Amino acid sequence: MIKKEMIAMLLAGGQGSRLGVLTADVAKPAVSFGGKYRIIDFPLSNCINSGVDTVGVLTQYQPLRLNTHIGIGIPWDLDRNVGGVSILPPYEKSTSSEWYTGTANAIFQNMRYMELYNPEYVLILGGDHIYKMDYEVMLDFHKASKADVTLATIPVPIEEASRFGVVITDEHKQIQEFEEKPEHPRSNLASMGIYIFSWPVLREALIKLKDQPSCDFGKHIIPYCHEQGRRIFAYEYNGYWKDVGTLGSYWQANMELIDLIPVFNLYEEFWKIYTKNELVSPQFVAEEAVIDKAIIGEASEIYGEVHNSVIGSGVYIAPGAVVRDSIIMSSSSIGENTVVDRSIIAEKVQIGANCILCTGEDVPNKVKPDVYSFGLVTIGEDSIIPSNVKIGKNTAISGETDISDYPDGILASGETLIKVGEKI
Amino acid sequence: MRAVGIVLAGGNSSRMKELSNKRAVAAMPIAGGYRSIDFVLSSMSNSHIQKVAVFTQYNAKSLNEHLNSSKWWDFGRKQGGLYVFTPTTTPKNSYWYRGTADAIAQNLDFLKNSHEPYVVIASGDGIYKLDYSKVLEYHIAKKADFTVVTADVLGRDDPSRFGVVRTDADGRIIDFEEKPISADGSQVSTGIYVVRRRQLIELIEKAVEEERYDLVKDIIIRYKGVKRVYAYPLDTYWSNISSVDSYFRTNMDFLKADVRNYFFKEYPDVYSKVEDLPPAKYNSGSFVKNSLVSSGCIINGNVDGSILFKKVYVGNNCSIKNSIILNDVYIGDNTHIENCIVESRDTIRANTNYVGEDGKIRIVVEKNERYAL
């Protein structure tokens, strides 16, 4: 009989709506990060580096990119005879059919997948953080504590603790109380949304709460286990852990990779991050190019200037173009003499010549001021920007735009230009 | 495809000087992210040749490491696969490969047990893209016994280090001289051959019986009068890297947009082993122009007209000019390198100077202690 000590269930079905046009057509875990990676590469690489070789990836929102990226798991060595990676979308059943209505509901609907591997422990992961973590150390802690449930937690500055769910523990790290976004936090240990369950405990809780609408780990399963008097422990993690859930934090986390010795160092031999490499050819830097502080992916061709930016693979930057403090994802191109400042440009975007991005006043976005802020320009996948236009701050563009979409050749600060339905 | 592939990768070349101390020519790194053998293996894979044997002998460690999985070139299939044949002793044989024909003879079962009617033989030191099925079509149309793919090296390379061929109007080879003292033409053999499988088995068995062991000298040249040996002229990019000068020049060709576009952007792709390196990083103070930079590099100094292979570290205030820096080289601060090939895994101390004088290419092999960062 197949036996895996611990299997992982990776929740990758969320949209990540706070990333605006970046997640219009792709799920958040499939968004690019750090030039050549995608966000989901971090938990997947952590799994294989931790010796977890059986991973169920639960998808729901826009799964195409995730499916093609993961494939049969070759880049992460997750193509296995037994186990490996399995993509688990919602499916039709003979009695009832439903979407995944919550994190725990999604796991419940895949009960048979987990039973197939007869695990002792189940690791629950999210697909929206940048970190390197050894889940095996966490499992050792779980076993040593004789825990039923272990939450990964990270110490945060006490003044920021009210943004998180915090836990209050005793001296053995056993959790006494939970506080969700407390006004006056009594602890600075924030939950990272990573759980290890002893399988019988998880199974019992999922079945018990199967009729709970939108069943969620944080809101329902953990409180239920707590009420039942289960031994719930807090594992303290002290490494780099970055939420990239907003455009501001996404931009910031990318920019930190450019630092002389980054806090999150991709260049260490130990704990490699794996991704699907589509291109292996080197990048070309032309005679007239200027590059000052940047990371650049494979097969890119740089003829213009790049300052303080993260450039993906297969990017073309034309002569005379200037890119500053920006993220340009794979296969995009920037036209001649175009100036790009503080912008996030998604994959396969074409920007014409003589454009100016991120200019003018810092006016809040009119439609979604809480999403498109930080003074950034955000351009969604496959967009086309015509030549000779100026684009203001806190703006978002998606779709194939032409010059008539820009009154007087300008998209003013705070505007949103989304051409829906023109892409097939 | 109706052919099996044979890649002759056992060779060493004294013209590679110190570079061959470390590896077979077929394992030489090319254009930042590749190794020489990737080009022939990718062409075979892209021509739908599914079953490929690689013959290795000389210093095969790097090559075997590179070939540790067949999946990069898509050979890991139920039908076919990638076979690596290194000399082994058997009750019948205790020799190394005494020549290219002997290498095939010692592994003749590979050919005997195949069912494909044709064989494509190629060396591992050519840089090109080729659809072998076009050569095969030509081979069949000409009713040839042997087809030799040829290239014109006029103005590019010295013909006298190749086999120089002359053909009649129909393309039949009438003259084939291996490494002539003086060449009276620039049409040379690329070391790529197409032959019918049974024909090859027959010729190899006969040659070995007569204690002749070289495929070119003892089979193709010897039989050119009685067998129909044809030349298939290749008119796209082809370069052989088996001398220091041509190795250097071939790499530098990739600084040209047309060569780069031909290999990297035009279909079909060239595949290589994926090494999971992070993107290249340019720190403040770096100044790079007219250069190729591979993944995993960290650059702090000046780089001009050069190729940095994978995982090269360039220290502060360095100056790298017209040079090739092979994989995983660490270059300390304030170092000047010009007209050089720096051997892989070298550690170059700070404040040193390496210059190839009078346009001569200097090979730098420097094994200093490296302290992990």
Boltz contact constraints between the chains, C-beta under 6 A:
constraints:
  - contact:
      token1: [A, 35]
      token2: [B, 279]
      max_distance: 6.0
  - contact:
      token1: [A, 36]
      token2: [B, 279]
      max_distance: 6.0
  - contact:
      token1: [A, 260]
      token2: [B, 283]
      max_distance: 6.0
  - contact:
      token1: [A, 266]
      token2: [B, 278]
      max_distance: 6.0
  - contact:
      token1: [A, 267]
      token2: [B, 278]
      max_distance: 6.0
  - contact:
      token1: [A, 272]
      token2: [B, 276]
      max_distance: 6.0
  - contact:
      token1: [A, 274]
      token2: [B, 276]
      max_distance: 6.0
  - contact:
      token1: [A, 277]
      token2: [B, 274]
      max_distance: 6.0
  - contact:
      token1: [A, 280]
      token2: [B, 33]
      max_distance: 6.0
  - contact:
      token1: [A, 280]
      token2: [B, 272]
      max_distance: 6.0
  - contact:
      token1: [A, 281]
      token2: [B, 33]
      max_distance: 6.0
  - contact:
      token1: [A, 281]
      token2: [B, 264]
      max_distance: 6.0
  - contact:
      token1: [A, 282]
      token2: [B, 32]
      max_distance: 6.0
  - contact:
      token1: [A, 282]
      token2: [B, 33]
      max_distance: 6.0
  - contact:
      token1: [A, 282]
      token2: [B, 292]
      max_distance: 6.0
  - contact:
      token1: [A, 282]
      token2: [B, 293]
      max_distance: 6.0
  - contact:
      token1: [A, 282]
      token2: [B, 294]
      max_distance: 6.0
  - contact:
      token1: [A, 283]
      token2: [B, 293]
      max_distance: 6.0
  - contact:
      token1: [A, 284]
      token2: [B, 292]
      max_distance: 6.0
  - contact:
      token1: [A, 285]
      token2: [B, 288]
      max_distance: 6.0
  - contact:
      token1: [A, 285]
      token2: [B, 291]
      max_distance: 6.0
  - contact:
      token1: [A, 287]
      token2: [B, 289]
      max_distance: 6.0
  - contact:
      token1: [A, 287]
      token2: [B, 290]
      max_distance: 6.0
  - contact:
      token1: [A, 289]
      token2: [B, 289]
      max_distance: 6.0
  - contact:
      token1: [A, 291]
      token2: [B, 282]
      max_distance: 6.0
  - contact:
      token1: [A, 291]
      token2: [B, 288]
      max_distance: 6.0
  - contact:
      token1: [A, 293]
      token2: [B, 284]
      max_distance: 6.0
  - contact:
      token1: [A, 294]
      token2: [B, 282]
      max_distance: 6.0
  - contact:
      token1: [A, 295]
      token2: [B, 279]
      max_distance: 6.0
  - contact:
      token1: [A, 295]
      token2: [B, 281]
      max_distance: 6.0
  - contact:
      token1: [A, 296]
      token2: [B, 279]
      max_distance: 6.0
  - contact:
      token1: [A, 296]
      token2: [B, 280]
      max_distance: 6.0
  - contact:
      token1: [A, 297]
      token2: [B, 279]
      max_distance: 6.0
  - contact:
      token1: [A, 298]
      token2: [B, 295]
      max_distance: 6.0
